[in-house]
Each structure stands twice: as structure tokens, then as C-alpha cells.
């Protein structure tokens, strides 16, 4: 699903792009890797107040590979419907408990 958002041009990748999308109120879901820097995590979480956020157990390297990019710790889904679908899928994978399990796509 995240790959679909990327192909559709509905995914902001990287701290600056995600911060810009949040500032324009275009981000509907924020995705953070487990090893994103504390500074980046705090900055994004502060900017993303009110926007659903998924904390993955996946590393920045894994997230980057899944997106066909260099290691990256943060992404934002810009399409409302894709964001809802990804959130629902993540909840199902987590057993409804909200804990990250490291799955990004699938």
C-alpha cells in the first residue's frame, strides 16, 4: 500500500518533505522508522499533532529499501483514502493493540 502511494506520487519521504506536507496540511498518515534520530522524531511528532502516526519496528535501512530509496526514517501519506487503508492494515497486523510489528508493505 505504501508502495502504491509512492507510485501515485502521494508519499512524502524524508524529514523536510514530511515537515512541508504537514505544514500544508496534506499529510494524512506519518510513518516513522524505529531508528530515526530523536531530533527528527520529536520534530515530526510536534508537527504531526492530530495526524495519525505509525511507529514501525523496521529500521531506516529497511524502510528505504521498501521504498526503493536510500535509508529514510520518515514518510507521510498524502492521500486520505490510502492513509486510511494503511492505518487499517497496520491495526490488523498489530492485532488491534497498536504496537508496531515492522511491516511496511504487503
MMTF fields as JSON, N, C-alpha, C and O atoms, coordinates in Angstrom:
{
  "mmtfVersion": "1.0.0",
  "mmtfProducer": "UNKNOWN",
  "numBonds": 423,
  "numAtoms": 424,
  "numGroups": 106,
  "numChains": 1,
  "numModels": 1,
  "chainsPerModel": [1],
  "groupsPerChain": [106],
  "chainIdList": ["A"],
  "bondAtomList": [4, 2, 8, 6, 12, 10, 16, 14, 20, 18, 24, 22, 28, 26, 32, 30, 36, 34, 40, 38, 44, 42, 48, 46, 52, 50, 56, 54, 60, 58, 64, 62, 68, 66, 72, 70, 76, 74, 80, 78, 84, 82, 88, 86, 92, 90, 96, 94, 100, 98, 104, 102, 108, 106, 112, 110, 116, 114, 120, 118, 124, 122, 128, 126, 132, 130, 136, 134, 140, 138, 144, 142, 148, 146, 152, 150, 156, 154, 160, 158, 164, 162, 168, 166, 172, 170, 176, 174, 180, 178, 184, 182, 188, 186, 192, 190, 196, 194, 200, 198, 204, 202, 208, 206, 212, 210, 216, 214, 220, 218, 224, 222, 228, 226, 232, 230, 236, 234, 240, 238, 244, 242, 248, 246, 252, 250, 256, 254, 260, 258, 264, 262, 268, 266, 272, 270, 276, 274, 280, 278, 284, 282, 288, 286, 292, 290, 296, 294, 300, 298, 304, 302, 308, 306, 312, 310, 316, 314, 320, 318, 324, 322, 328, 326, 332, 330, 336, 334, 340, 338, 344, 342, 348, 346, 352, 350, 356, 354, 360, 358, 364, 362, 368, 366, 372, 370, 376, 374, 380, 378, 384, 382, 388, 386, 392, 390, 396, 394, 400, 398, 404, 402, 408, 406, 412, 410, 416, 414, 420, 418],
  "bondOrderList": [1, 1, 1, 1, 1, 1, 1, 1, 1, 1, 1, 1, 1, 1, 1, 1, 1, 1, 1, 1, 1, 1, 1, 1, 1, 1, 1, 1, 1, 1, 1, 1, 1, 1, 1, 1, 1, 1, 1, 1, 1, 1, 1, 1, 1, 1, 1, 1, 1, 1, 1, 1, 1, 1, 1, 1, 1, 1, 1, 1, 1, 1, 1, 1, 1, 1, 1, 1, 1, 1, 1, 1, 1, 1, 1, 1, 1, 1, 1, 1, 1, 1, 1, 1, 1, 1, 1, 1, 1, 1, 1, 1, 1, 1, 1, 1, 1, 1, 1, 1, 1, 1, 1, 1, 1],
  "groupList": [{"groupName": "UNK", "atomNameList": ["N", "CA", "C", "O"], "elementList": ["N", "C", "C", "O"], "formalChargeList": [0, 0, 0, 0], "bondAtomList": [1, 0, 2, 1, 3, 2], "bondOrderList": [1, 1, 2], "singleLetterCode": "X", "chemCompType": "L-PEPTIDE LINKING"}],
  "groupTypeList": [0, 0, 0, 0, 0, 0, 0, 0, 0, 0, 0, 0, 0, 0, 0, 0, 0, 0, 0, 0, 0, 0, 0, 0, 0, 0, 0, 0, 0, 0, 0, 0, 0, 0, 0, 0, 0, 0, 0, 0, 0, 0, 0, 0, 0, 0, 0, 0, 0, 0, 0, 0, 0, 0, 0, 0, 0, 0, 0, 0, 0, 0, 0, 0, 0, 0, 0, 0, 0, 0, 0, 0, 0, 0, 0, 0, 0, 0, 0, 0, 0, 0, 0, 0, 0, 0, 0, 0, 0, 0, 0, 0, 0, 0, 0, 0, 0, 0, 0, 0, 0, 0, 0, 0, 0, 0],
  "groupIdList": [1, 2, 3, 4, 5, 6, 7, 8, 9, 10, 11, 12, 13, 14, 15, 16, 17, 18, 19, 20, 21, 22, 23, 24, 25, 26, 27, 28, 29, 30, 31, 32, 33, 34, 35, 36, 37, 38, 39, 40, 41, 42, 43, 44, 45, 46, 47, 48, 49, 50, 51, 52, 53, 54, 55, 56, 57, 58, 59, 60, 61, 62, 63, 64, 65, 66, 67, 68, 69, 70, 71, 72, 73, 74, 75, 76, 77, 78, 79, 80, 81, 82, 83, 84, 85, 86, 87, 88, 89, 90, 91, 92, 93, 94, 95, 96, 97, 98, 99, 100, 101, 102, 103, 104, 105, 106],
  "secStructList": [7, 2, 2, 2, 2, 2, 2, 6, 6, 7, 3, 3, 3, 1, 2, 2, 2, 2, 2, 2, 2, 2, 2, 6, 6, 7, 7, 1, 3, 3, 3, 3, 7, 6, 6, 1, 7, 2, 2, 2, 2, 2, 2, 2, 2, 2, 2, 6, 6, 6, 1, 7, 3, 3, 3, 7, 1, 1, 7, 2, 2, 2, 2, 2, 2, 2, 6, 6, 1, 1, 7, 7, 1, 3, 3, 3, 3, 7, 7, 2, 2, 2, 2, 2, 2, 2, 2, 2, 2, 2, 2, 2, 2, 6, 6, 6, 1, 7, 7, 7, 7, 1, 7, 7, 7, 7],
  "xCoordList": [0.818, 0.0, 0.863, 0.565, 1.936, 2.832, 3.506, 3.711, 3.853, 4.426, 3.466, 3.88, 2.187, 1.169, 1.119, 1.023, 1.183, 1.198, 2.417, 2.319, 3.568, 4.783, 4.624, 4.94, 4.129, 3.946, 2.939, 3.053, 1.956, 0.921, 1.362, 0.606, 2.568, 3.048, 2.375, 2.3, 1.884, 1.154, 1.921, 1.321, 3.257, 4.094, 5.217, 5.995, 5.306, 6.432, 7.453, 7.099, 8.71, 9.749, 10.867, 11.367, 11.253, 12.323, 11.757, 10.631, 12.56, 12.123, 11.632, 10.567, 12.386, 11.999, 10.703, 9.825, 10.586, 9.378, 8.152, 7.065, 8.331, 7.211, 6.818, 5.63, 7.799, 7.516, 6.752, 5.801, 7.172, 6.484, 5.045, 4.125, 4.845, 3.493, 2.611, 1.432, 3.18, 2.421, 2.066, 0.953, 2.984, 2.734, 1.645, 0.946, 1.5, 0.455, -0.822, -1.766, -0.845, -1.992, -2.336, -3.506, -1.299, -1.51, -1.24, -1.633, -0.579, -0.234, -1.407, -1.976, -1.758, -2.874, -2.4, -3.168, -1.144, -0.553, 0.961, 1.548, 1.585, 3.04, 3.58, 3.017, 4.677, 5.315, 6.741, 7.495, 7.111, 8.447, 9.155, 8.56, 10.432, 11.25, 11.713, 11.756, 12.055, 12.448, 13.726, 13.894, 14.627, 15.916, 16.082, 17.207, 14.968, 15.052, 15.634, 15.383, 16.395, 17.042, 16.0, 14.882, 16.388, 15.472, 15.028, 13.862, 15.945, 15.61, 14.58, 13.621, 14.768, 13.804, 12.463, 11.415, 12.491, 11.247, 10.471, 9.269, 11.158, 10.481, 9.913, 8.786, 10.702, 10.261, 9.012, 8.042, 9.041, 7.909, 6.693, 5.588, 6.872, 5.736, 5.112, 3.893, 5.942, 5.414, 4.603, 3.515, 5.123, 4.436, 3.187, 2.223, 3.21, 2.135, 1.017, 0.212, 0.949, -0.1, -1.469, -1.836, -2.205, -3.525, -3.506, -4.566, -2.326, -2.2, -1.807, -0.85, -2.517, -2.144, -0.693, -0.204, -0.012, 1.399, 1.607, 1.106, 2.354, 2.705, 4.188, 5.024, 4.509, 5.901, 6.255, 5.741, 7.128, 7.499, 8.633, 9.443, 8.679, 9.82, 10.914, 12.02, 10.612, 11.569, 12.606, 12.321, 13.808, 14.882, 14.77, 13.999, 15.557, 15.617, 16.096, 15.612, 17.037, 17.534, 16.425, 16.265, 15.666, 14.563, 13.489, 12.957, 13.184, 12.173, 12.63, 11.847, 13.886, 14.426, 14.394, 14.02, 14.785, 14.75, 13.324, 13.1, 12.359, 10.962, 10.445, 9.545, 11.025, 10.595, 11.491, 11.279, 12.498, 13.408, 14.306, 14.667, 14.662, 15.46, 16.589, 16.746, 17.367, 18.378, 17.671, 16.469, 18.403, 17.768, 17.018, 17.53, 15.81, 14.984, 14.185, 13.761, 13.989, 13.317, 11.904, 11.204, 11.461, 10.127, 9.499, 10.164, 8.19, 7.413, 6.006, 5.579, 5.299, 3.909, 3.064, 3.45, 1.913, 0.96, 0.08, -0.503, -0.011, -0.722, -2.16, -2.948, -2.503, -3.863, -4.664, -4.245, -5.81, -6.639, -7.079, -7.022, -7.512, -8.019, -6.902, -7.097, -5.739, -4.607, -4.156, -3.809, -4.159, -3.762, -4.692, -4.231, -5.997, -6.958, -6.737, -6.778, -6.505, -6.296, -5.023, -5.013, -3.965, -2.71, -2.894, -2.401, -3.592, -3.847, -4.639, -4.318, -5.672, -6.48, -5.642, -5.735, -4.828, -3.988, -2.985, -2.753, -2.391, -1.426, -2.109, -1.529, -3.331, -4.075, -4.34, -4.24, -4.68, -4.913, -3.633, -3.655, -2.522, -1.246, -0.804, -0.156, -1.161, -0.785, -1.757, -1.579, -2.758, -3.737, -4.648, -5.261, -4.746, -5.628, -5.075, -5.768, -3.829, -3.256, -2.396, -1.965, -2.135, -1.394, 0.101, 0.793, 0.642, 2.09, 2.692, 2.124, 3.828, 4.435, 4.986, 5.473, 4.905, 5.435, 6.47, 6.955, 6.817, 7.885, 7.466, 8.321, 6.192, 5.756, 5.437, 4.714, 5.975, 5.752, 4.844, 3.951, 5.061, 4.271, 3.815, 4.341, 2.84, 2.424, 0.947, 0.45],
  "yCoordList": [-1.198, 0.0, 1.264, 2.237, 1.229, 2.39, 2.536, 3.651, 1.4, 1.441, 2.043, 2.765, 1.745, 2.327, 3.845, 4.587, 4.302, 5.747, 6.387, 7.481, 5.71, 6.231, 6.348, 7.381, 5.276, 5.272, 6.317, 6.866, 6.588, 7.569, 8.999, 9.942, 9.163, 10.5, 11.048, 12.262, 10.144, 10.54, 10.185, 9.897, 10.208, 9.896, 10.908, 11.064, 11.595, 12.49, 11.663, 10.978, 11.721, 10.912, 11.815, 12.668, 11.621, 12.409, 13.512, 13.973, 13.914, 14.877, 16.181, 16.675, 16.738, 18.034, 17.935, 18.788, 16.89, 16.725, 16.465, 16.971, 15.681, 15.385, 16.631, 16.916, 17.373, 18.612, 19.591, 20.232, 19.703, 20.593, 20.125, 20.943, 18.821, 18.283, 18.523, 18.852, 18.359, 18.621, 20.103, 20.447, 20.962, 22.402, 22.85, 23.829, 22.132, 22.446, 21.647, 21.706, 20.895, 20.068, 19.041, 18.745, 18.503, 17.499, 16.082, 15.121, 15.932, 14.604, 14.025, 14.682, 12.782, 12.112, 10.953, 10.423, 10.555, 9.497, 9.684, 9.885, 9.618, 9.725, 8.361, 7.692, 7.953, 6.667, 6.952, 7.648, 6.403, 6.612, 5.272, 4.311, 5.214, 4.024, 4.004, 5.043, 2.826, 2.679, 3.43, 3.87, 3.582, 4.184, 5.6, 6.072, 6.277, 7.67, 8.457, 8.12, 9.483, 10.24, 10.852, 11.166, 11.013, 11.604, 12.992, 13.349, 13.78, 15.135, 15.122, 15.894, 14.251, 14.15, 13.649, 14.159, 12.65, 12.096, 13.184, 13.346, 13.926, 14.991, 16.059, 16.518, 16.453, 17.486, 17.038, 17.788, 15.821, 15.302, 15.126, 15.516, 14.55, 14.347, 15.674, 15.771, 16.692, 18.023, 18.589, 19.127, 18.47, 18.988, 18.168, 18.693, 16.874, 15.951, 15.869, 14.938, 16.804, 16.759, 16.644, 17.476, 15.611, 15.382, 14.509, 14.133, 14.179, 13.315, 11.92, 11.796, 10.872, 9.521, 9.228, 9.602, 8.553, 8.225, 6.747, 6.208, 6.097, 4.69, 4.63, 5.148, 3.993, 3.779, 2.338, 1.393, 2.186, 0.849, 0.256, 0.976, -1.058, -1.754, -1.875, -2.33, -1.474, -1.527, -0.418, 0.662, -0.707, 0.283, 1.233, 1.009, 2.292, 3.251, 2.554, 2.854, 1.634, 0.91, 0.079, 0.083, -0.629, -1.449, -0.586, -0.921, 0.515, 1.426, 1.99, 2.059, 2.389, 2.895, 1.85, 2.146, 0.625, -0.458, -0.71, -0.92, -0.691, -0.923, 0.166, -0.069, 1.365, 2.491, 2.687, 3.608, 1.815, 1.936, 3.159, 3.761, 3.52, 4.722, 4.429, 3.309, 5.459, 5.363, 5.238, 5.489, 4.851, 4.761, 6.049, 7.154, 5.878, 7.017, 6.657, 5.514, 7.629, 7.357, 7.861, 7.564, 8.618, 9.206, 9.354, 9.678, 9.103, 9.29, 9.716, 9.489, 10.329, 10.735, 10.405, 10.679, 9.818, 9.501, 10.727, 11.25, 11.18, 12.41, 12.189, 13.134, 10.98, 10.662, 10.123, 9.175, 10.734, 10.378, 8.916, 8.231, 8.435, 7.071, 6.045, 5.03, 6.301, 5.396, 5.393, 4.343, 6.559, 6.651, 5.82, 5.116, 5.899, 5.113, 3.621, 2.837, 3.227, 1.815, 1.292, 0.182, 2.08, 1.674, 1.588, 0.653, 2.545, 2.524, 1.286, 0.631, 0.964, -0.223, -1.487, -2.375, -1.56, -2.748, -2.871, -3.971, -1.758, -1.793, -2.251, -3.022, -1.784, -2.211, -3.71, -4.383, -4.241, -5.674, -6.454, -7.463, -5.991, -6.663, -6.62, -7.544, -5.535, -5.365, -6.06, -6.003, -6.7, -7.362, -6.395, -6.743, -5.17, -4.186, -3.527, -2.726, -3.842, -3.296, -2.077, -1.429, -1.745, -0.524, -0.64, 0.356, -1.798, -1.945, -2.187, -2.946, -1.571, -1.757, -3.165, -3.763, -3.679, -5.02, -5.04, -6.109, -3.882, -3.827, -4.014, -3.958, -4.235, -4.414, -3.066, -2.26, -2.834, -1.563, -1.758, -0.945, -2.807, -3.073, -4.502, -5.311, -4.81, -6.205, -6.369, -7.494],
  "zCoordList": [0.0, 0.0, 0.0, -0.693, 0.79, 0.815, -0.538, -1.019, -1.158, -2.495, -3.506, -4.413, -3.35, -4.222, -4.042, -5.02, -2.791, -2.524, -3.181, -3.738, -3.119, -3.73, -5.242, -5.833, -5.859, -7.315, -7.769, -8.865, -6.923, -7.261, -6.96, -7.19, -6.453, -6.11, -4.86, -4.668, -4.01, -2.802, -1.531, -0.496, -1.617, -0.47, -0.381, -1.322, 0.745, 1.016, 1.789, 2.748, 1.379, 2.009, 2.509, 1.775, 3.761, 4.367, 5.262, 5.077, 6.222, 7.223, 6.618, 6.99, 5.7, 5.113, 4.319, 4.447, 3.498, 2.686, 3.564, 3.286, 4.613, 5.509, 6.291, 6.445, 6.783, 7.509, 6.619, 7.066, 5.361, 4.416, 4.191, 4.178, 4.015, 3.802, 5.03, 4.899, 6.203, 7.433, 7.534, 7.932, 7.186, 7.237, 6.279, 6.539, 5.167, 4.184, 4.439, 3.651, 5.55, 5.937, 4.86, 4.621, 4.214, 3.165, 3.655, 2.993, 4.798, 5.312, 6.092, 6.964, 5.763, 6.441, 7.303, 8.106, 7.145, 7.949, 7.926, 6.863, 9.085, 9.185, 9.589, 10.457, 8.953, 9.221, 9.684, 9.003, 10.858, 11.425, 11.609, 12.096, 11.217, 11.438, 12.895, 13.554, 13.384, 14.78, 15.126, 16.263, 14.164, 14.48, 13.93, 13.762, 13.65, 13.232, 14.403, 15.559, 14.12, 15.2, 16.135, 15.725, 17.392, 18.377, 17.955, 18.124, 17.406, 16.962, 15.852, 15.882, 14.87, 13.771, 14.278, 13.88, 15.157, 15.702, 16.447, 16.237, 17.316, 18.076, 17.15, 17.337, 16.149, 15.211, 14.462, 14.352, 13.951, 13.182, 14.084, 13.705, 15.258, 16.157, 16.578, 16.726, 16.769, 17.12, 15.956, 16.16, 14.754, 13.565, 13.235, 12.677, 13.583, 13.191, 14.221, 14.176, 15.13, 16.142, 15.465, 14.636, 15.829, 15.242, 13.996, 13.497, 13.483, 12.304, 12.796, 13.56, 12.379, 12.808, 12.466, 11.4, 13.382, 13.203, 13.478, 14.465, 12.593, 12.753, 13.093, 12.352, 14.219, 14.626, 14.267, 14.865, 13.298, 12.835, 13.65, 14.234, 13.681, 14.245, 13.177, 13.471, 11.956, 10.843, 10.982, 11.501, 10.509, 10.541, 9.354, 8.421, 9.418, 8.309, 7.037, 5.946, 7.171, 6.003, 5.365, 4.144, 6.185, 5.69, 5.045, 3.987, 5.687, 5.143, 3.797, 2.849, 3.72, 2.461, 1.359, 0.224, 1.694, 0.707, 0.223, -0.969, 1.145, 0.769, -0.164, -0.971, -0.045, -0.881, -2.101, -2.89, -2.256, -3.385, -3.282, -4.293, -2.065, -1.818, -0.848, -0.362, -0.581, 0.463, 1.807, 1.897, 2.86, 4.176, 4.517, 4.335, 5.008, 5.393, 6.634, 6.805, 7.486, 8.748, 8.835, 9.803, 7.848, 7.948, 6.566, 5.583, 6.531, 5.309, 5.712, 6.844, 4.787, 5.038, 3.822, 2.686, 4.076, 3.021, 2.816, 3.766, 1.567, 1.241, 0.796, 0.76, 0.465, 0.027, 1.215, 1.878, 1.47, 2.621, 2.58, 3.601, 1.432, 1.322, 1.501, 2.17, 0.911, 1.099, 2.552, 3.095, 3.183, 4.589, 5.469, 6.367, 5.216, 6.0, 5.774, 6.723, 4.536, 4.223, 4.895, 5.428, 4.871, 5.507, 7.017, 7.648, 7.597, 9.044, 9.439, 10.431, 8.668, 8.964, 8.862, 9.709, 7.824, 7.644, 8.786, 9.287, 9.201, 10.301, 11.59, 12.354, 11.836, 13.023, 12.986, 14.011, 11.804, 11.679, 11.95, 12.656, 11.392, 11.592, 13.048, 13.539, 13.733, 15.134, 16.071, 17.288, 15.547, 16.39, 17.103, 18.113, 16.585, 17.181, 18.417, 19.045, 18.795, 20.012, 19.762, 20.716, 18.515, 18.195, 18.29, 18.075, 18.601, 18.689, 17.328, 16.542, 17.013, 15.684, 15.529, 16.489, 14.332, 14.096, 12.993, 12.621, 12.465, 11.485, 10.039, 9.155, 9.759, 8.382, 7.777, 8.362, 6.618, 5.931, 4.729, 4.485, 3.992, 2.789, 2.84, 3.604, 2.029, 1.949, 1.96, 1.897]
}
